Amino acid sequence: MKRTRGFTLIELAIVLVLITILIGGLAVPLSAQIQARRIAETRTDMRAIHDALIGYAMSHTFAHPSGVTRHFLPCPDDGSVSPGVEAIRNPVSGRCPSTRGTLPWRTLGVKGQDAWGNRYTYAVTMEFANDMSGFVSTPTPSQGDRDIFPDAGCALPTVAENVPAVVVSHGPNGRGAQNVSGGTPLAAANVPADERHNLIEPSAIAPCNNSSFVSRTPTETFDDLLIWVSPNELFS
C-alpha cells in the first residue's frame, strides 16, 4: 500500500515565512499608492475650493456710496452658526468676527474635509471679506495681508506675498487639524514649527507673525498642502 506524504511542520513554517515576506514587500508600495491617491484627491478638491472662492467673490457684491461696486470673500466658519457655514458679519461694520477658522464648505458648496478626514483651515484678509455695509472709507484694498514663506524662519524670500485668502489641508499626519470624527486637535506648541503657522490658532515664531503661512516640498516633518487666492485674480 502506497503511503501519501504530507508537509512537515518545518516546511509549513518556511512557506509561512516566505508568504509573510512577500506580503510585506507588497504592503509598502500599496500604502504609498494609497497615500499618493489621497494627496491627488485633496489637491483636486482644493482646486475646486479655489474656484468656489472666486465664484463667491464674483456673485457677492456691495455698492459703495462712492460709486464703486465691491466684491468680497466669505468669512471663515468659526462655529457660531452651524458647521460649514460662514460666520455672520457685524451688521454695523460689515466685518467678519475673525479672519481665521475652518473653511465654510457648506456656504461654498464644496467638500468639507480632505482625504484624511480633516477640516480645511481658511484665512482671509479682513478688508477682502468686508461687505462694506459699514461704508468703509477705502472700498478696494490694494493687497492682502497673508504672506507665505518656505519655512518658519520667514527669512527667505516669500513663496507668495500679500495674498487675500489661504486654504490649508493639514496633510496625512493631520497635526493640529480638526477631524470630522471629533477629537481635540494638537496644541500649537506640540506641532512642528513649519506646520504651526498653518493652524487655525497659530503660534507665530519671530520674525514671523500670525498672518504668515508656510508652503514647501513635503518632508517627514511637514506635509501640509496649501492653495491661495491672489489679489490679481480678484481684481481681474
C-alpha positions in Angstrom: 0.0 0.0 0.0 1.4 3.4 -1.1 1.6 6.0 1.7 0.9 9.7 0.9 3.5 12.0 2.4 2.3 15.3 3.9 4.1 18.6 4.8 6.3 18.7 7.8 6.0 21.5 10.4 9.3 22.8 9.3 8.2 23.0 5.6 4.9 24.7 6.6 6.9 27.3 8.7 9.2 28.0 5.8 6.2 28.6 3.5 4.5 30.9 6.0 7.8 32.9 6.4 8.0 33.3 2.6 4.4 34.4 2.3 5.0 37.0 5.1 8.0 38.4 3.3 6.1 38.6 0.0 3.1 40.3 1.7 5.4 42.7 3.5 7.1 43.6 0.3 3.8 44.4 -1.4 2.4 46.4 1.6 4.8 49.3 1.4 4.2 50.1 -2.3 0.5 49.7 -1.8 0.4 52.1 1.2 2.5 54.6 -0.9 0.0 54.3 -3.7 -2.9 54.9 -1.4 -1.2 58.0 0.1 -0.4 59.4 -3.4 -4.0 58.9 -4.4 -5.2 60.7 -1.3 -2.8 63.6 -2.0 -4.0 63.8 -5.6 -7.7 63.7 -4.5 -7.1 66.5 -1.9 -5.3 68.7 -4.5 -8.2 68.3 -6.9 -10.7 69.2 -4.2 -8.6 72.2 -3.2 -8.6 73.5 -6.8 -12.4 73.2 -6.7 -12.3 75.2 -3.4 -10.2 77.9 -5.1 -12.7 78.2 -8.0 -15.5 78.3 -5.5 -13.9 81.2 -3.6 -13.5 83.1 -6.9 -17.2 82.3 -7.8 -18.3 83.6 -4.4 -16.5 86.9 -4.9 -18.0 87.3 -8.3 -21.5 86.8 -7.1 -21.3 88.7 -3.8 -21.2 92.5 -4.2 -21.9 95.6 -2.3 -22.3 99.1 -3.9 -20.2 101.6 -2.1 -21.6 105.2 -1.8 -18.5 106.4 -3.8 -19.9 104.5 -6.7 -17.5 101.6 -6.5 -19.0 98.1 -6.6 -17.1 95.9 -4.2 -16.8 92.1 -4.4 -16.0 90.3 -1.2 -14.9 86.8 0.0 -16.7 84.7 2.6 -16.0 84.8 6.3 -14.4 81.8 8.0 -16.6 79.3 9.8 -16.0 80.0 13.5 -18.6 77.6 14.8 -21.1 80.4 15.7 -23.7 79.5 13.1 -23.5 75.8 12.1 -20.8 73.5 10.7 -19.6 74.6 7.3 -21.4 77.9 7.3 -19.6 81.3 7.2 -19.9 83.4 10.3 -22.3 86.4 10.3 -20.7 89.7 9.6 -21.1 92.6 12.0 -24.2 94.5 10.8 -22.6 97.9 11.5 -19.1 97.4 10.3 -19.6 94.6 7.8 -16.6 92.9 9.1 -16.2 89.1 9.9 -15.9 88.1 13.6 -12.5 86.6 12.9 -10.2 86.2 9.9 -9.1 82.6 10.6 -11.1 79.4 11.1 -12.3 76.4 9.2 -13.5 76.6 5.6 -17.2 77.5 5.2 -17.7 74.5 2.9 -21.5 74.5 3.0 -21.6 78.1 2.0 -19.2 77.4 -0.9 -20.8 74.1 -1.9 -17.5 72.1 -1.7 -16.2 69.1 0.2 -15.8 69.9 3.9 -12.7 67.7 4.6 -9.6 66.5 2.9 -8.9 62.9 2.0 -7.8 62.2 5.6 -11.0 63.4 7.2 -9.7 66.7 8.5 -11.3 70.1 8.1 -9.5 72.7 6.0 -8.1 75.8 7.7 -9.2 79.0 6.0 -7.8 82.5 6.5 -8.9 85.7 4.8 -7.7 89.4 4.8 -10.4 91.3 6.7 -10.7 94.1 4.1 -11.3 91.5 1.3 -14.2 89.9 3.3 -15.8 93.1 4.4 -19.2 93.5 2.7 -18.9 97.3 3.2 -22.2 97.6 4.9 -20.3 99.8 7.3 -19.3 102.1 4.4 -15.6 101.8 4.9 -13.6 104.7 3.6 -11.4 102.6 1.3 -13.7 100.4 -0.8 -11.0 98.5 -2.7 -7.9 97.2 -0.9 -4.7 97.1 -2.9 -3.4 93.9 -1.4 -4.0 91.1 1.1 -2.1 90.7 4.4 -1.2 86.9 4.2 2.4 86.1 3.4 3.6 82.6 2.5 7.2 81.5 3.3 9.2 78.3 2.6 10.0 77.8 6.3 9.2 79.0 9.8 12.1 81.4 9.8 10.4 83.8 7.4 13.9 85.0 6.4 14.0 83.6 2.9 12.1 85.2 0.0 8.3 84.6 0.1 6.6 81.9 -1.9 3.7 84.4 -2.2 3.0 87.7 -0.5 0.1 90.0 0.2 -2.5 87.3 -0.7 -6.1 87.9 0.3 -7.0 84.3 1.3 -5.3 81.0 2.1 -6.7 77.4 2.4 -4.7 74.7 4.2 -5.0 70.9 4.2 -3.0 69.6 7.2 -1.9 66.6 5.2 -1.6 62.9 6.0 -0.4 63.4 9.6 -3.2 66.0 10.3 -1.2 67.6 13.1 -3.3 70.4 14.7 -6.3 69.8 12.4 -9.9 69.4 13.4 -11.0 65.9 12.4 -14.6 65.4 11.3 -14.9 62.4 13.7 -14.2 64.6 16.7 -11.2 64.7 19.0 -9.1 67.5 20.3 -6.5 69.0 17.8 -2.9 69.0 18.9 -2.0 72.2 20.7 0.2 74.5 18.6 3.1 74.0 21.0 3.1 70.3 20.1 3.2 70.9 16.3 6.5 71.3 14.4 7.4 74.9 13.7 6.8 74.9 9.9 3.3 73.4 10.4 2.5 75.6 13.4 1.9 78.7 11.2 -0.8 76.9 9.2 -3.1 76.1 12.2 -6.5 77.7 12.9 -4.8 79.2 16.0 -1.2 79.6 15.0 1.7 80.2 17.3 4.0 82.6 15.5 7.7 82.4 15.8 9.7 85.6 15.3 10.4 87.1 12.8 7.1 85.6 11.5 3.7 86.8 12.6 0.2 85.3 12.8 -0.5 86.2 9.2 2.3 84.0 8.0 1.9 80.6 6.4 4.4 78.0 5.3 4.4 76.1 2.0 7.2 73.9 0.7 8.1 70.4 -0.5 6.8 67.7 1.8 9.2 66.1 4.3 8.9 63.8 7.3 8.1 66.9 9.5 6.0 68.9 7.0 3.2 67.6 4.8 0.7 70.5 4.7 -0.9 71.3 1.3 -1.8 75.0 0.6 -3.7 77.0 -2.0 -4.3 80.7 -2.1 -6.2 83.4 -4.0 -4.0 86.2 -5.3 -5.2 89.8 -5.4 -4.7 89.8 -9.2 -7.3 87.1 -9.6 -9.8 89.1 -7.7 -9.0 92.4 -9.5 -9.4 90.8 -12.8 
